[in-house]
Amino acid sequence: MITIDEMASFCKRKGLIYPSSEIYGGMSGFFDYGPYGSEMKKNLKDEWWKFHVRSREDIVGIDGSIITNPLVWKASGHVEGFEDLMLVAEDGSFEIRADQFLEEKLGKNFDGVTAEQVNELVQKHKLKAPNGKSFRKCESFNLMFTTNVGPKANEKSKAYLRPETAQIIFADFKLIQENARMKLPFGIAQMGRAFRNEISPRNFLFRCREFEQLEIEYFVHPKQKKCPYMKEYEDFELNVFSADMQEKNLKPKKMKVKEAVKNNLMNEWHAYFLALETDWFVRLGCNPDNFRARQHLKDELAHYSTDCWDLEYKFPFGWKELEGIADRSDYDLKRHMEYSKKDLSLFDEASKEKIVPHVIAEPSLGVDRAFLVFLYEAYHDDKKRGNIVLKLHPKIAPVNVAVLPLVSNKENVLGNAREVFNELKKDYVCFFDTGGSIGRRYARQDEIGTPYCVTIDFETLEDGKVTIRDRDTTKQERVKIEDIGKHLRF
C-alpha cells in the first residue's frame, strides 16, 4: 500500500484532486476535485443515494441550508461544546490537536482524553514541541467557522457554517415526516458540505476543514427497538472489535451479525447498519477484510450518545474511522423542542400516545474518506504493464468508455471514431483520445480507472467492428458497432 503522500501526488498528476488555490501557496485542509475526481465523486454520491434512499421505502432525503438560524447550534450544544483539545508551544510557534499528538508520540488511541489527562501525560513523558519548546497548559478550541449575515458584522448578525448536516434534519423533522407521510421506523437522509476549523488537518482527504457528509438519522419508537430488516443481513460477517475486547487487549473477531446480537455485543439496529454500510463498500469492489466495526469506549462517547460504533478502514496510517454510527436517543429532538418551544413529537396510532422518536442509529459517512477508500482499494501498480491501474468499480469510474482511433492522421478512421463517440456519449461518460501510441493511450485510461476502451482501426471501415479492451484483464474482443452497448457491463 502506498503512503498517503504518494496517493496525494498521484491524485494531483491524474486530475483527481488538487490542493486548493495552489498557485497562492494553498490552504491547509482544503482541496479541489479535478476533472476526473469530480466525476468520480459525483458517481460515488449517486450510488450512495440510490442504495440508501431511492431503493428504499423507509428513507427519504432532504437538502438543507449550509447557514441557518444560529439558535440551531445553541440547541444542539455545538456553540458551547463542539471543541477539540489543543497543545500550543510556549512561544506560540507550534499547535496541534492534543489527542493526535499523544497518539503519535505514545502509540495509543487517546479519543476522549481530558485536558487534565493531557497535561499529566505531557509532563510524565516530558513531551516537547518539534523545536524543543515546552507546551502551555492544554486548552480547548471551538471548531465552528463563524460568519455574518447582512451588511453589519456584529453579535446580532453572527452565524455559523454548519459543522454537520444532522441538525437540519432535526429542525425540519416535523415537516418532513408530515409531507412524506412517514411512519416509524423511518430515516431521513442528507448529503452536503460541512465545515470544521480543524486544529491540524492532515493525511490528505482524511481530515479536512471543508468536506462532504452522507448522513442518515433513523427514527424509531422509543419502546420498539427491534429491527425488522435483520433477516437481510443476519449471516453477513463483520470484523467486530467491541469495547470489552479493547479493554482486555483482545484482537477483533470475525463473526456473523446474528452472533454479535445474540452475544449482546450490539443492538439489532447497530448490527444491521454496520452490515449495510460494509455491504455498500463491498458491492462497489472493496475487500471486506479491510473493514472492521469498533465500539466506542465509554470515555469516547459523545454527550448525546448511549452507544456508538465506528466502521473503520485499514488506511496506510492505521485503522481509522470511516463512518460513525451513533445511537443519539431523543437528545436532539428534545433539545430543539426546548429551544424552539415547538412540539416535535408524533402521535403513535398503535399505542394512542404522543412520543418523541429516538434516533437508534445515525450512519454518518464522509464523502472524502469514502473517496480515499475507493482509491486505495482500486490502486494497483502493474509491473507487467509498466503503469498504474485503477481498478475502480465501473459504477464509480470517472470515465465509462474511451474511444480511441488507431491512427490520428487518417480522416476516414477519425470520422468513423467520431461517429462511434457521438453515439456512445448519449448513454455513457466518454473520452476521445488521439494523442500518442495506442499502448500509451491504454495506459492513460488505466490510470484514471476507465473500464473499457473502444478502438477504431482500418478493419472497422471494412467490417463495421471495433475492438473493446477490458481494463482489468486487458482482454480484447471484436464486436459490431451496433452491439457495443451489450458488451459494456455496469
C-alpha positions as CSV (number, residue, x, y, z in Angstrom):
1,M,0.0,0.0,0.0
2,I,1.4,3.4,-1.0
3,T,1.7,6.2,1.6
4,I,-0.9,8.9,1.9
5,D,1.5,11.5,0.5
6,E,2.2,9.3,-2.5
7,M,-1.6,9.0,-3.1
8,A,-2.0,12.7,-2.9
9,S,0.8,13.1,-5.5
10,F,-0.8,10.5,-7.8
11,C,-4.2,12.3,-7.5
12,K,-2.7,15.6,-8.5
13,R,-0.9,14.1,-11.5
14,K,-4.0,12.4,-12.8
15,G,-6.5,15.2,-12.4
16,L,-8.4,13.7,-9.5
17,I,-7.6,16.1,-6.6
18,Y,-5.6,19.3,-6.3
19,P,-4.5,21.4,-3.3
20,S,-6.9,24.3,-3.3
21,S,-5.5,27.6,-4.7
22,E,-2.0,26.1,-5.0
23,I,-0.7,29.0,-7.1
24,Y,-1.0,31.1,-4.0
25,G,0.5,28.5,-1.7
26,G,-2.7,26.6,-1.0
27,M,-4.5,26.4,2.3
28,S,-4.2,23.5,4.7
29,G,-7.3,21.3,4.9
30,F,-8.9,22.5,1.6
31,F,-8.9,20.5,-1.7
32,D,-10.3,20.9,-5.2
33,Y,-11.6,17.9,-7.2
34,G,-10.3,17.9,-10.8
35,P,-12.0,16.8,-14.0
36,Y,-11.8,13.1,-13.1
37,G,-12.1,13.5,-9.4
38,S,-15.3,15.5,-9.7
39,E,-16.9,12.8,-11.9
40,M,-15.8,10.0,-9.6
41,K,-17.1,11.9,-6.6
42,K,-20.5,12.5,-8.2
43,N,-20.8,8.8,-9.1
44,L,-19.9,7.9,-5.5
45,K,-22.6,10.2,-4.2
46,D,-25.2,9.0,-6.8
47,E,-24.5,5.3,-5.8
48,W,-24.9,6.1,-2.1
49,W,-28.2,7.9,-2.7
50,K,-29.5,5.2,-5.0
51,F,-28.7,2.5,-2.4
52,H,-29.8,4.3,0.7
53,V,-32.7,6.4,-0.4
54,R,-34.2,5.7,-3.8
55,S,-34.2,1.9,-3.4
56,R,-36.0,2.0,0.0
57,E,-39.5,3.0,1.2
58,D,-38.4,3.8,4.7
59,I,-35.9,6.6,4.0
60,V,-36.4,10.0,2.4
61,G,-33.9,12.7,1.6
62,I,-33.6,16.5,2.0
63,D,-31.0,19.1,1.0
64,G,-30.7,21.6,3.8
65,S,-29.1,25.0,4.0
66,I,-25.4,25.5,4.9
67,I,-26.1,28.6,7.0
68,T,-29.2,28.5,9.3
69,N,-30.5,30.3,12.4
70,P,-27.7,30.2,15.0
71,L,-30.1,29.0,17.6
72,V,-30.0,25.7,15.9
73,W,-26.4,25.3,17.0
74,K,-27.1,26.6,20.5
75,A,-29.8,24.0,20.9
76,S,-27.6,21.2,19.6
77,G,-24.8,22.1,22.0
78,H,-22.3,23.0,19.3
79,V,-21.8,26.6,20.4
80,E,-20.9,25.5,23.9
81,G,-19.2,22.2,23.4
82,F,-18.0,21.5,19.9
83,E,-14.4,21.6,20.8
84,D,-11.1,19.8,20.5
85,L,-8.2,20.0,22.9
86,M,-5.1,21.8,21.6
87,L,-1.5,21.8,22.6
88,V,0.4,25.1,21.9
89,A,4.2,25.6,22.3
90,E,5.1,28.2,24.9
91,D,6.4,30.6,22.2
92,G,3.2,30.0,20.1
93,S,5.2,28.6,17.2
94,F,3.5,25.2,17.1
95,E,-0.1,24.0,17.7
96,I,-1.6,20.6,17.3
97,R,-4.6,18.6,18.3
98,A,-3.8,17.0,21.7
99,D,-5.1,13.5,21.1
100,Q,-3.3,13.3,17.7
101,F,0.0,14.4,19.2
102,L,-0.3,11.9,22.1
103,E,-1.2,9.1,19.7
104,E,1.9,9.9,17.5
105,K,4.2,10.0,20.5
106,L,2.8,7.2,22.7
107,G,1.3,4.9,20.1
108,K,-2.1,4.6,21.7
109,N,-5.6,5.9,21.0
110,F,-6.5,8.9,23.1
111,D,-10.0,9.7,21.9
112,G,-12.0,11.2,24.8
113,V,-8.9,12.3,26.7
114,T,-9.5,15.2,29.1
115,A,-7.4,18.4,29.4
116,E,-6.2,17.3,32.8
117,Q,-5.0,13.9,31.5
118,V,-3.2,15.6,28.6
119,N,-1.3,17.8,30.9
120,E,-0.3,14.9,33.1
121,L,0.8,12.8,30.1
122,V,2.9,15.7,28.6
123,Q,4.6,16.1,32.0
124,K,5.1,12.4,32.7
125,H,6.7,11.7,29.3
126,K,8.4,15.0,29.1
127,L,6.9,15.7,25.7
128,K,8.1,18.8,23.7
129,A,7.2,20.7,20.6
130,P,9.3,19.9,17.5
131,N,11.5,23.0,18.2
132,G,12.2,21.7,21.8
133,K,9.9,24.2,23.5
134,S,7.6,23.2,26.3
135,F,3.9,23.3,26.0
136,R,1.4,25.6,27.6
137,K,-1.4,24.1,29.6
138,C,-3.8,22.2,27.3
139,E,-6.6,24.5,26.1
140,S,-9.9,23.9,24.2
141,F,-10.8,25.2,20.7
142,N,-14.2,25.5,19.2
143,L,-14.3,24.0,15.7
144,M,-17.1,26.0,14.2
145,F,-16.5,28.6,11.5
146,T,-18.3,31.9,12.1
147,T,-19.6,34.3,9.5
148,N,-22.0,37.3,9.5
149,V,-25.4,37.6,7.7
150,G,-26.2,41.1,6.4
151,P,-24.2,44.3,5.9
152,K,-23.1,44.7,9.6
153,A,-20.6,42.5,11.4
154,N,-21.7,42.2,15.0
155,E,-23.1,39.8,17.5
156,K,-26.6,40.1,16.1
157,S,-25.5,39.1,12.6
158,K,-23.3,36.3,13.8
159,A,-23.9,32.9,12.2
160,Y,-22.1,29.6,11.6
161,L,-21.1,27.4,8.7
162,R,-22.7,24.1,9.6
163,P,-20.3,21.6,11.3
164,E,-22.6,18.7,10.4
165,T,-25.7,18.1,8.3
166,A,-27.6,16.3,11.0
167,Q,-29.1,19.3,12.8
168,I,-31.0,20.5,9.8
169,I,-32.8,17.1,9.7
170,F,-33.9,17.6,13.4
171,A,-35.0,21.2,12.8
172,D,-37.1,20.1,9.8
173,F,-38.2,16.8,11.3
174,K,-41.9,17.5,11.7
175,L,-42.4,19.0,8.2
176,I,-40.5,16.1,6.6
177,Q,-42.5,13.5,8.5
178,E,-45.8,15.1,7.6
179,N,-45.0,15.9,4.0
180,A,-43.6,12.4,3.2
181,R,-46.2,10.7,5.4
182,M,-43.5,8.6,7.0
183,K,-44.4,6.1,9.7
184,L,-41.9,4.7,12.3
185,P,-39.4,3.3,11.9
186,F,-38.1,5.6,9.2
187,G,-35.0,7.5,8.2
188,I,-34.1,10.9,6.8
189,A,-31.0,11.2,4.7
190,Q,-29.0,14.2,3.6
191,M,-25.7,14.8,1.7
192,G,-23.9,18.1,1.7
193,R,-20.9,20.2,2.8
194,A,-19.9,20.7,6.4
195,F,-17.1,22.8,7.8
196,R,-14.8,22.3,10.8
197,N,-12.0,24.5,11.7
198,E,-9.6,21.6,12.4
199,I,-6.6,22.5,14.6
200,S,-4.2,20.4,12.5
201,P,-5.7,18.9,9.3
202,R,-3.7,16.0,8.0
203,N,-3.5,12.9,5.9
204,F,-4.7,14.4,2.7
205,L,-8.5,13.9,2.4
206,F,-8.8,12.1,5.7
207,R,-9.1,15.2,7.8
208,C,-10.2,18.4,6.0
209,R,-11.7,21.7,7.1
210,E,-14.3,21.6,4.3
211,F,-15.8,18.2,3.5
212,E,-19.0,16.5,2.4
213,Q,-21.1,14.2,4.5
214,L,-23.6,11.4,3.7
215,E,-25.8,11.1,6.7
216,I,-29.0,9.3,7.8
217,E,-30.9,9.9,11.0
218,Y,-33.0,6.7,11.6
219,F,-36.0,7.2,14.0
220,V,-37.8,4.5,16.0
221,H,-40.5,4.3,18.6
222,P,-38.7,4.5,22.0
223,K,-40.4,1.3,23.2
224,Q,-40.0,-0.7,19.9
225,K,-36.3,-1.2,19.1
226,K,-36.4,-4.5,17.1
227,C,-35.0,-4.2,13.6
228,P,-37.5,-5.6,11.0
229,Y,-34.7,-5.9,8.5
230,M,-32.3,-8.1,10.4
231,K,-33.1,-11.2,8.3
232,E,-31.4,-9.5,5.3
233,Y,-28.0,-9.4,7.0
234,E,-28.1,-11.9,9.8
235,D,-25.5,-14.1,8.1
236,F,-23.3,-11.2,7.0
237,E,-19.9,-11.3,8.5
238,L,-18.4,-8.4,10.4
239,N,-14.9,-7.9,11.9
240,V,-16.1,-7.0,15.4
241,F,-14.0,-5.1,17.9
242,S,-16.1,-4.4,21.0
243,A,-15.3,-2.1,23.9
244,D,-14.8,-5.2,26.1
245,M,-12.3,-6.7,23.6
246,Q,-10.3,-3.4,23.6
247,E,-10.2,-3.2,27.3
248,K,-9.0,-6.8,27.6
249,N,-6.4,-6.2,24.8
250,L,-8.1,-8.9,22.7
251,K,-8.0,-8.9,18.9
252,P,-11.1,-8.2,16.8
253,K,-13.2,-11.3,15.9
254,K,-14.9,-12.1,12.7
255,M,-18.5,-13.2,13.3
256,K,-21.9,-13.2,11.8
257,V,-24.3,-10.4,12.5
258,K,-26.8,-12.7,14.3
259,E,-23.9,-13.9,16.5
260,A,-22.9,-10.4,17.6
261,V,-26.5,-9.6,18.5
262,K,-27.0,-12.9,20.3
263,N,-23.9,-12.3,22.4
264,N,-25.2,-8.8,23.3
265,L,-22.2,-7.1,21.7
266,M,-24.5,-4.7,19.8
267,N,-28.2,-4.0,19.4
268,E,-30.1,-5.1,16.2
269,W,-30.1,-1.7,14.6
270,H,-26.3,-1.1,15.0
271,A,-25.7,-4.6,13.7
272,Y,-27.9,-4.0,10.7
273,F,-26.4,-0.7,9.8
274,L,-22.8,-1.8,10.2
275,A,-23.6,-4.7,7.9
276,L,-25.5,-2.5,5.4
277,E,-22.7,0.1,5.2
278,T,-19.9,-2.5,4.9
279,D,-22.0,-4.2,2.2
280,W,-22.3,-1.0,0.2
281,F,-18.5,-0.7,0.0
282,V,-18.1,-4.4,-0.8
283,R,-20.7,-4.2,-3.6
284,L,-18.6,-1.4,-5.1
285,G,-15.5,-3.6,-5.2
286,C,-13.9,-3.2,-1.7
287,N,-12.3,-6.0,0.3
288,P,-14.3,-6.8,3.4
289,D,-11.1,-7.7,5.3
290,N,-10.1,-4.1,5.2
291,F,-13.1,-3.0,7.3
292,R,-13.9,-3.5,11.0
293,A,-16.6,-2.5,13.4
294,R,-15.2,-0.9,16.5
295,Q,-17.3,0.1,19.5
296,H,-16.5,3.4,21.3
297,L,-15.1,3.1,24.8
298,K,-17.2,4.9,27.5
299,D,-14.9,7.9,27.7
300,E,-15.1,8.3,23.9
301,L,-18.9,8.6,23.7
302,A,-20.4,12.0,22.8
303,H,-22.6,13.6,25.4
304,Y,-25.7,12.7,23.4
305,S,-24.8,9.1,22.6
306,T,-25.8,6.0,24.5
307,D,-23.7,3.8,22.2
308,C,-21.6,4.3,19.1
309,W,-19.8,2.1,16.7
310,D,-17.3,3.1,14.0
311,L,-16.9,1.4,10.7
312,E,-13.1,1.6,10.4
313,Y,-10.8,1.1,7.4
314,K,-7.2,0.0,7.4
315,F,-5.6,3.1,6.0
316,P,-1.8,3.2,5.4
317,F,-1.6,5.2,8.7
318,G,-3.6,2.6,10.6
319,W,-7.1,1.6,11.4
320,K,-9.2,4.8,11.4
321,E,-12.8,5.9,11.5
322,L,-14.5,5.8,8.1
323,E,-18.1,6.1,9.3
324,G,-19.7,6.6,12.7
325,I,-23.0,5.0,13.7
326,A,-24.3,6.6,16.9
327,D,-27.4,6.0,19.0
328,R,-28.5,9.6,19.7
329,S,-31.7,8.6,21.6
330,D,-34.1,11.5,21.8
331,Y,-31.5,14.1,22.7
332,D,-31.6,16.2,19.6
333,L,-35.4,16.4,19.2
334,K,-35.9,17.2,22.8
335,R,-33.2,19.9,22.7
336,H,-34.9,21.6,19.7
337,M,-38.3,21.3,21.4
338,E,-36.8,23.1,24.4
339,Y,-35.2,25.9,22.5
340,S,-37.8,26.4,19.8
341,K,-40.9,25.9,22.0
342,K,-42.3,23.8,19.2
343,D,-43.8,20.3,19.5
344,L,-41.7,17.8,17.5
345,S,-43.4,14.7,19.0
346,L,-45.5,12.3,16.9
347,F,-48.8,10.6,17.7
348,D,-48.5,6.8,17.6
349,E,-51.6,5.3,16.3
350,A,-50.9,1.8,17.7
351,S,-50.4,2.9,21.4
352,K,-52.6,6.1,21.1
353,E,-49.9,8.2,22.7
354,K,-47.6,11.1,21.8
355,I,-44.0,10.1,21.7
356,V,-40.6,11.7,20.9
357,P,-38.9,9.3,18.5
358,H,-35.4,8.0,19.2
359,V,-32.5,8.1,16.7
360,I,-31.5,4.5,17.1
361,A,-28.7,4.8,14.5
362,E,-27.0,7.7,12.7
363,P,-24.8,6.4,9.9
364,S,-22.5,9.3,9.1
365,L,-20.0,8.9,6.3
366,G,-17.6,11.4,4.9
367,V,-17.6,11.5,1.1
368,D,-13.9,12.4,1.0
369,R,-12.9,9.5,3.2
370,A,-15.0,7.1,1.1
371,F,-13.3,8.5,-2.0
372,L,-9.9,7.8,-0.4
373,V,-11.0,4.2,0.4
374,F,-12.1,3.5,-3.1
375,L,-8.8,4.9,-4.4
376,Y,-6.8,2.6,-2.1
377,E,-8.9,-0.4,-3.0
378,A,-8.5,0.2,-6.7
379,Y,-4.8,1.2,-6.9
380,H,-2.6,-1.4,-8.5
381,D,1.0,-0.9,-9.6
382,D,1.0,-3.3,-12.6
383,K,4.7,-4.2,-13.2
384,K,3.9,-6.2,-16.3
385,R,2.1,-3.3,-18.0
386,G,4.5,-0.7,-16.6
387,N,1.8,1.6,-15.3
388,I,-0.8,2.1,-12.5
389,V,-4.2,0.5,-13.0
390,L,-7.1,2.0,-11.0
391,K,-9.4,-1.0,-10.8
392,L,-12.5,1.1,-9.9
393,H,-15.9,-0.4,-10.0
394,P,-17.4,0.7,-13.3
395,K,-20.3,2.5,-11.5
396,I,-17.9,5.0,-9.8
397,A,-15.2,5.2,-12.5
398,P,-14.9,8.8,-13.8
399,V,-15.0,7.8,-17.4
400,N,-17.0,4.8,-18.7
401,V,-15.6,4.4,-22.2
402,A,-12.6,5.8,-24.0
403,V,-12.9,5.9,-27.8
404,L,-9.5,5.6,-29.5
405,P,-8.9,5.9,-33.3
406,L,-5.9,3.7,-34.0
407,V,-4.3,6.5,-36.0
408,S,-4.8,10.2,-35.9
409,N,-3.8,11.2,-39.4
410,K,-6.4,9.3,-41.5
411,E,-9.7,11.2,-41.9
412,N,-11.8,8.1,-42.6
413,V,-10.6,6.4,-39.4
414,L,-11.1,9.6,-37.4
415,G,-14.5,10.2,-38.8
416,N,-15.7,6.7,-38.0
417,A,-14.3,7.1,-34.5
418,R,-16.2,10.4,-34.0
419,E,-19.4,8.7,-35.1
420,V,-19.0,6.0,-32.5
421,F,-18.0,8.5,-29.8
422,N,-21.1,10.7,-30.6
423,E,-23.4,7.7,-30.3
424,L,-21.9,6.4,-27.1
425,K,-21.8,9.7,-25.3
426,K,-25.6,9.8,-25.3
427,D,-25.5,7.0,-22.7
428,Y,-22.0,7.0,-21.2
429,V,-19.3,9.3,-19.9
430,C,-16.9,9.1,-22.8
431,F,-13.4,10.3,-23.6
432,F,-11.9,10.8,-27.1
433,D,-8.2,10.5,-27.4
434,T,-5.9,10.6,-30.4
435,G,-2.6,11.5,-28.7
436,G,0.3,9.0,-28.6
437,S,0.6,5.3,-29.4
438,I,-2.3,3.1,-28.7
439,G,-0.4,1.5,-25.9
440,R,0.2,4.8,-24.2
441,R,-3.4,5.8,-24.6
442,Y,-4.5,2.5,-23.0
443,A,-2.1,3.2,-20.0
444,R,-3.6,6.7,-19.6
445,Q,-7.1,5.3,-19.3
446,D,-5.9,2.5,-16.9
447,E,-4.5,5.2,-14.6
448,I,-7.9,7.0,-14.3
449,G,-9.8,3.8,-14.0
450,T,-11.7,3.7,-17.3
451,P,-13.1,0.2,-17.5
452,Y,-13.4,0.0,-21.3
453,C,-11.5,1.3,-24.3
454,V,-13.1,1.1,-27.8
455,T,-10.5,1.1,-30.7
456,I,-11.5,2.0,-34.2
457,D,-9.0,0.8,-36.9
458,F,-8.7,0.2,-40.6
459,E,-10.6,-3.1,-40.3
460,T,-13.6,-1.2,-38.8
461,L,-14.0,0.5,-42.2
462,E,-14.3,-2.9,-43.8
463,D,-16.3,-5.0,-41.4
464,G,-18.1,-2.4,-39.1
465,K,-16.4,-3.9,-36.0
466,V,-14.4,-2.3,-33.2
467,T,-12.1,-3.7,-30.6
468,I,-13.2,-3.5,-26.9
469,R,-10.4,-3.7,-24.4
470,D,-11.2,-4.6,-20.8
471,R,-9.2,-2.6,-18.2
472,D,-8.7,-5.4,-15.6
473,T,-7.9,-8.4,-17.9
474,T,-6.6,-6.5,-21.0
475,K,-8.7,-9.0,-23.0
476,Q,-9.7,-7.6,-26.4
477,E,-12.9,-8.5,-28.2
478,R,-14.1,-7.6,-31.7
479,V,-17.8,-6.6,-31.8
480,K,-20.1,-4.9,-34.2
481,I,-20.5,-1.2,-33.7
482,E,-24.3,-1.6,-33.0
483,D,-23.5,-4.2,-30.3
484,I,-21.0,-2.2,-28.3
485,G,-23.6,-1.4,-25.6
486,K,-24.2,-5.1,-25.0
487,H,-20.6,-5.6,-24.0
488,L,-20.3,-2.8,-21.6
489,R,-21.1,-4.1,-18.1
490,F,-22.0,-1.5,-15.4
